[in-house]
Amino acid sequence: MANNHTKRKRPMGGMALLVSAALLLLSGCGAGETAQESQEPEDIEIFYHADDGEYNRKWGEMESISPEESSSAAESETEPEEKTVITLATVVGNTGSTIERVVEAFNKANTKYSVELRTCHTGEELGTMRDRLSVEVGAGGGPDILTGDVFPITQEIMDSGVLVDLSPYLEKSGVTTETFFPEYAYAVSGDRIYAIIPEMSVRGYCVDAEVLGDSQPPQDIESFVDLLLEYPGHGSFLGPMTGGRYILAYFLEGSEDLWGMIDWEKKTCDFTGPLFSKFLDVSKRYREDGKKGYESVVNDYDLYIQRPPSYEISSQFPGNIVVGCFFDDGPHYTCLAPSSDVMMINANTEHLEGAYAFLSFVLSRDGQDFYGQPVQKELWNTSWEYSAKLSEVGAIDAPINEETKLEMLDAYEDARFLPRRTEAILDIVYEESEGYLEGDVKLEDVIEKIQNRVQLYLDEQG
């Protein structure tokens, strides 16, 4: 069961990702495309298996009692002495990780391939591995499978040709939005999918009804900013200790062009309009109010099977109304993903069929059982039924019923990942805004600095 604390939304990291992207773009494009074309697998294992197996939900785990289980176990006893080794790079903690357990299960079940982990720990080790992998992959090598913690995905990475486009194989294998929640497709560019995740993480946002007054929940960012500025009371944003840059991130991250401030075609920018000034003013005001100990007027919450949206809001945020995170086409739920869950295939791999076999296992019923919020709809429904029974007998304090189930399903279908194209620009905006948010620099001076630095970045992109 999830804890009762909401998680803070973090702005993107530093410019290290751009360095990696540059290395890849300079040295890896041709190698990646050639490898992918030459490694077309002859026989792709099916990702999605919808059979008649039943489940027996126990406390904390799900046990398959499918008759197929005994036959697969028998096959593992007669497995060949040597398997083809597939390498997977990831981060692990001192107490182990889910990916280690998934790999162990795959290695026991698969008779042809064995996954070998290439691991590091967070901190300095992680930084070293990221730098090393950017060079290795760009030079035509690297592990067969990469995870997002050691190989962060940017738009430049997706455009560079160093990752396999998974979309044709996913569709052929039955992995579509009919059988899986949309969150399974983590890195999408056009009609291509470059990474998948096996577990959903969906977040919603709500606002104190007093901020809205007689207004309906806003459908555009401008209306919401005006309501926050006009609110006569005091309050923090997301939490009393939330920094101004995290508030600013909420307003900016959902838009592909930062609400018209970036013209990608002309490679120009304009931060001098009134909307950006309002973003900065709201960020500064509610950050300062938070420092004075005021309660939050805007809150975020995560969706879990045993803690549906209505339960979250009514219990943790009484008097709040759902507003969502603002994207270019209106408010939506947002998708989050632990970086260790993000999986992609290196286009340089010589074992493409084996890499697909592992991703197939991750998205299969057995693999999905390792994750608390599976992206496979069939398994999620089974988990829901189990939670509903616990709710009926009072084992969990949450209204697990058909109404809340539909509410969650709507949220999962609606949720989307934040755009990646603006990440480098947002790093500049967050860095330069700090002076104004701290009260050390005038508004017009901050806007001028942001304008100049972002334009320089756009000029450098050609």
Secondary structure, 3 states (H helix, E strand, C coil): CCCCCCCCCCCCCCCHHHHHHHHHHHHCHHHHHHHHHHCCCCCCCCCCCCCCCCEEEECCEEEECCCHHHHHHHHHHCCCCCCEEEEEEEECCCCCCHHHHHHHHHHHHCCCEEEEEEEECCCHHHHHHHHHHHHHHHCCCCCCEEECCCCCCCHHHHHCCCECCCHHHHHHCCCCCCCECHHHEEEEECCEEEEECCECCEEEEEEEHHHHCCCCCCCCHHHHHHHHHHCCCCCEECCCCCCHHHHHHHHHCCCCCCCCCEECCCCEECCCCHHHHHHHHHHHHHHHHHHCCCCEEEEEEECECCECHHHHHHHHCCCEEECCEEECCEEECEECCCHHHCEEEECCCCCHHHHHHHHHHHHCHHHHCCCCCECEHHHHHHHHHHHHHHHHCCCCCCCCCHHHHHHHHHHHHHCECCCCCCHHHHHHHHHHHHHHHCCCCCHHHHHHHHHHHHHHHHHHCC
